[in-house]
Every structure is written in structure tokens, then in C-alpha cells.
């Protein structure tokens, strides 16, 4: 394990040694905090849920903006495309139902 801070040299002053001890304590505290965070499954799950919520919100806003005109009305091209997709899915479902009933 390597250290970010080299140890004081032989014959270092008391102030240098005390400063080294303080840096070591801070490093150890940071390490303990990081380990505690990794072991806290509930906090990790909450963080992941917040990230997923933020992504979903961002996606919904983008989709909402992409499907409307400048004045806020639904974009006819998007509606036509959505209608075509619905029609295609309906055709596929009908074909699959007919094939299964044979």
C-alpha cells in the first residue's frame, strides 16, 4: 500500500511529525467513510433510485418537448408516427392470433 504523503525524514521537527500524524488521521477517516458508504446497502439503493428517477424525468421532458410544436400543441408528424406504430402492432397481434388458432 502506497501513501500519498511520505513519512517525515529522520530528525524531522515535532511540528512535521504532528502534521504527518494529522494527515494520516484524515486519510484514515476518509477511508473509513468510504468503506462505511460501500457497506450501506440502503443508502446505495436510495442513490440508485434517485438516479433512475432523474433519468426518467429527463427522458420524459425530452419526449414531451420532442412531441410538441412551438406553441405547445401535439406535433402532427409525431402523432402520425405513433399511429403508424400502433397500427403495425395491431396487425402483428392479429397475425399472431390467427396463426395460433390454426
N, C-alpha and C positions, 0 to 999 in steps of 0.2 A: 504494500500500500504506500503510495507516494503522498507527500504532504505539499500543500500549496505554499506553505511558509517553512523555510529552512530553520532548523534549530539554531539558537544563538551560539556563537562561536565560543571556544574555550576562553575563559577570562572575560566574558561579557558582563556588562554592568547589571546591577539589580533591576534597574528600570527596563532594560532589554529583556531580561528573563521574565519579569512580571508582564510585560507586553506580550511575550510569546505565550505565557500561560493564559492570558485573557483571550488571545486569538484562538488558542486550542479549545477553550471552553465554548466560544461562539461557534466554532466548527462542529464541535460535538453536539451542541444544542440544535444546529441546523440538521445534522444527521438524524438525531432522534425525532425531530419534527417530520422529516421526510419519511422515515420508517413508520411513524405513527399514522401518517396520511395514507401510506400504501396499505396498511393493515385495516383501515377503517372502511369496510365494505359499504356501509350505509352511506357514508359521505361520497364515495366513488359512484354509487348508483344514483344518488341525487344529482351529482355533477353531470353524469351522462344523460339523465333525463332532462336536465336544463339545456344541455347542448342539443338534444334531439328536438326539444320544443322550439328552440331558437331557429334551427334549420327548417322545421316545418312552417314556422311563422314566416320566415324569409321566403320560402318556396311559395307559400300561399299568396303573399304580397306580390311576388313576381308574376305568378299565374294570373292574379286579379288584374294587374297592370297590363299584361300582355293580351288579355281578352276583352279590353275595353278601348273605345275611341277616346280622343282627347276630351270630349265633353262628358265622358263617363258612361255612355251607352254601350251595350254589348257590341262587339265588332262582328259584323255580318260574316266576314270570312272565317272567323273562329267558330261562329255558330254553325256555318255550313260544314266546316271540317268536323266538328263534333257530331253533327247529324249524320255525316257520311260514315263515321266510325261506328255510331250506334246502329246504323243500317247494316253495315258489314257484319257486326257482331250478331245481329238478329238473323242474318242469312246463315252464318256459320252454325248458330244454335239450331235452326230449323233443319239444316242438312244433317247435323249430328243426331238429332232426334229421329229423323226419318231412317237413318242408317241403323240405329239401334233397334228400331221397331220391326225391322225386316227379319 
